[in-house]
Amino acid sequence: MNAAIWGALGAAAGAGLTALGGYLGPVRAAQAAAHERAQERREHRDQGEVERLMALRSAYREWNFYLHGVASDTFDGYRHQPADAVAERIDALRATAQAASDALMRDGWWVGSERAAMEIASLQVLNLVHGANAEPAGEDARIELRPAFDRADESRHMLNEEILDRLARIAGEALQISREG
């Protein structure tokens, strides 16, 4: 009888362990799958944020380069662009920068002060082009434009620093997640 009891206890323990394994196996698999899905969502979110950050950086860079190029061409007497064409291009660059800024708002970014400096520089370039089409731009116009360009350049530099800082944090978070996984 003693052997029968031990046999029954062994069978019950074996069945219990089998049932526990049957329960814990799928639970662990579900947890691993949930962790993997969460990591994929984070990577997708981070990739989207990186793309939006780069779009913002590019939009402000293109706007800034265009303003510098128009001013340089005007001062050098290389070509005088029609003021309407310059205004149209500035409007398009402004719209691109605004769209990039709006897209980043989903990531908690608020970009505003950079735009103010670019708007002032744009206005100065438009004034320069209007004046240059009437008469050649002189050294006074160059001196007048410099502070606006300096503010726009500094503002863009600060924005780029913020973007690089965020990119570094994203890369650090991704590295930390990969170490945990």
Buried (B, 14 or more C-beta within 10 A) or exposed (E): EEEEEEEEEEEEEEEEEEEEEEEEEEEEEEEEEEEEEEBEEBBEEBEEBBEBBEBBBEBBBBBBEBBBEBBEBBBEEEEBBEBEEBBEBBEEBBEBBEEBBEBBEEBEBEBEEBBEBBBBBBEBBBBBBEBBBEEEBEEEBBEBBEEBBEBBBEBBEEBBEBBEEBBEEBEEEBEEBEEEE
